[in-house]
Amino acid sequence: MQDFILVLQACRLFRNLPEDVVRQSVLPLVRLQKYEKNAVIIDSQKYMDRFGVVAEGSVQIQQIFSDGFTSLMNTLHPPYLLGADLICTESRRAPYYAVAASETAVLFLPPELILAAGLLPEPDRLEVYHQLLAYISNENMRKHYRLAILSQRGVRNRVLTYLTMQAGRRGTNSFQIPFSREELAAFLCVNRSKLSHELSLMEQEGLIRFRKNQFTLLAAGEHLSTWKSLK
C-alpha cells in the first residue's frame, strides 16, 4: 500500500495533495489491475468508467488500422495517467488501444473522484480538477506536435522535425529519446528498415550522431527555438 501512495503522490493529479488526503480519500478507491505483456488494457471504442495511473511497467497507446499497420501514439511510464482524457468526453469511448508493453500494473480510480463532489474535500477536488485540465491541455499540444511531424514528407524530414522538437524540449542537442528503433518507426509512421537506412545516411552526412536511443543533433537549424515551449 505504501508503494501505491508513492505512485499516487508522484502522479500529476495528486502531487499537490496532502499525504493524509491521498491516504484517506484516494487510496481506498484504488483498484489494482495487473497485465501481462501485450495484453490489451483499453480496447478501441470501449466505454471507460474509470481512469488509471500506471504504477509499474509501461503502456503503449496505439492506433491499429484495418491492414494491420500500427501507429504508436505514445508510451506511458509510471506515474502517467491512463484514460483520464476519456472520462471528460461525452461518449467516454476510446479512439485508441492501450496495450501493455511489458508486465504492467495500473491503479484504477472512479471518475467521480474528480468530476463529482463528495469523495474529496472540495478544495482538494478543485486542485485535482485544475491538474486534470492542465494534463489534457498538455496532451492536446503533444498531439498537435505529432501532427506537425506526420505532415512532413519523407522519412528524413519526419526524423529531423522530431529530433529538433526533442532538442528544443530539453534545451540541448544531445538527448535520449523514449523509443526503441521499432517504436520510433511506429511513432513516425514509417518503415523500420527505411528509418534505419535514413538514420545511417544522416549520420554519414554529419547531420546526427546516434547510438541506440541516444541522439546528438549536429545540424539543429534555425527552428530549434520553435519547440522549446513543448513541456
N, C-alpha and C positions, 0 to 999 in steps of 0.2 A: 504493500500500500504506500509506503514512503516513496518508492520509486515513481509511483503514479503521481504523487503530489509534486515531485520534482519536474516531471514531464509537463504537468498542467501549469505549474508556475513559469516554466520556460516558454509555454505557448503564448503567442501574441495576445490572444483574447484575455488571458487571466494574469498576465505578468504584473499588472499593477494592483492586483487584489491582495489584501492581507492574507497571510497564510491560514489564519483561523477561518476565514470565509471560504477559501479553497477547500480546506479540510472538512468543514461542517456543512457547506451548502453545495459544493460542486462534486466532491469525491463520492458521496453516497449515490449520486445519479449515474456514475460511470458504469458502463457495461463493457468488459474486456472481450475482444474477439481476436483470435489468432488465425493466421492464414499460412498455408504452405506456399512455396514459390510457385508462381504462375496462376495462383488462384484468383478468380475474379471477385473483387471486393464490391464494386459497383457496376452493374450491368447498364448498358446504354438504354435509355428510356425507363429505367427503374424509378419508381416513386421513392423519394427519400424522406423518411420520417425521423431521421436522426442525422447528426454530423459527427465527425470524428477528429481525433488528434493522433497522429502517427507516433506511437510510443517506441517501437522497435522496427528495424528493417527499413524497407523503402517501398514506395508505391509509384508506379508509372501511370500517368494519365494519357490515354491513347484514343486515337480515332482509328477505327478499323473499317475499311471500305469493302465493298462487295467483291472486289477482285482479290481480297486478302491482304492488300497493302496496308501497312500500319504506319501511322504518323504519330510520333512521340511528342506530346504537347508539354509535358513537364515531368520531373521526377521529384517526389516528395520524401523528405527525410524527417526524423524527429526534430522538433516537435511541431511539424507542419500541420495545418488544418486540412481536413478532407471532407468535401461535400458542404462546407459552410456557405459557399456561393449558391448552392441549390436550394437551401431551406428558405431563402429570401425570395424565390421566384414564385409565381402564381401556380405553375404546374408541379413544381418540385421534381421534375423528371430530368435525369441526367442526359446530356447530349454527348457523353463520352463514356469510355470504360476506365475503371480504376483497377489495376492489376498488381498483385504483389510481385515485386522484382526479386524478392528474397523471402525467407521466413519473416513474417511481419506480424506485429501486434498493433491493434488500433483501439483507442479508448473512445467509445461512442457515448454521446450525450443527447438528450432530447432538445429540440429547437426551442421549446418553451422556456428553457433556462435563460435564453436571451430575449425572445420575442414576446414573452408574457410576464406580467408582474406576479410576484409571489414566491418564486423559488430562490431569488437572490435579494438581499437588501437593495432597495431601489437605487441608491447612489452607485452601488457596485454594478447593478444591472446596466445602468446608463453608461458606465465606463466600458463595460464589455461590449455594449452596443456600438459605442464610438470606435472601439478597436475593430469590430467586425466591419464597419463601414470603411475604415482605413484599409483593411485587408482586401475587401472586394475592389476598392478603387485601385489598389496596387496590382491586383491580379488583372484588372482591365487594362492597365498600362502594359503589363507583360504581354498580353495578347496583341496589343497594338504593335509593340516592337517585333513580335514574331511575324505578324502580317507584313511588316516592313521588310523583314528578311526574306519571306517567301515571295514577295513581289519582285525580287531581284531575278534577273535572267542569268542562267548558267550557274554551275557549281561554284566557280571561283568567286563570283560576286556575292553569293549567299554566304560563303565562308568568311570573306573579308568583312561583310556587314556584321555578321555575328561576332567575330573576333574583335572588331572595333567597338561594338557595344560592350563586350565584356571588359575590354581595356578601360573604356570610359567609366564603367561602374566602379572599377577597383582603383582607378587613378594611377595605374601602372601598365606598362606594355608587356610585363611578364606575369602570368597568372595561370591558375589551374581551372579547367572547365569541369562541370559536374557530370559529363557524359563520357562513356566509352566510345570507341570509334563507331560501333554499330548503333549506339544510341544517338550519336551526333548525326549520323546519316539519316536516321528516322526523324530526328528533330528538324533537319534541313529539308526533308522530303527529297532525298537524292539517293542514288545507288551507292552502296558502300564501296564497291570496287572503284567507281569513278571518283568518289570522295578521296580515297586513299591515294589514287593516282594524282589527283589535283593537288593534294597537300604536298606530295613529293615534288611536284613541279614548282610549287610556290616556294618551297624551301631552297630548291636549286637556283631559283631566280632571286633569292635574297629578300623575299617578302616576309617570311616567317621562319622561326625555328620551333621544333616541337619534339617532345618525347612522351609517348603515350598521351595523357590528357594535360600535360604541361606545355603551354604555348608562350612564345615571345613574338610579339608583333613588331617587325622591324621597319615596316613602312606604314605607320599609323595613319598618315594622311591628315588633311586639314579638317576632317569632320569628327575627329576624336572627341572634341568637347561637346558635340551634339548629344552624346549618350551619357554624359556624366550625371544627368538628373535621374536616371533609372536606378532605383534602390531595390 
